[in-house]
């Protein structure tokens, strides 16, 4: 079981979302505690521990710490904005 941590930037991103999308994304983020690499996740090219999952038109980027058994969510953004 992994601990889930939200960076301040991810918290701000989540506060801006509509309620329906917020609940959908939070369900996926909570599921990362059991499976930090769910089917459909992709490693971000050029990084060591960064991953992303797709939830509709939104992307959740996160980092996995194997030693500390932690998942740190860095961003939750619309797909057109997340990689800028």
Secondary structure, 3 states (H helix, E strand, C coil): CCEEEECHHHHHHHHCCCHHHHHHHHHHHHHCCCCCCCCCCEECCCCCCEEEEEECCEEEEEEEECCCCEEEEEEEEECCCCCC
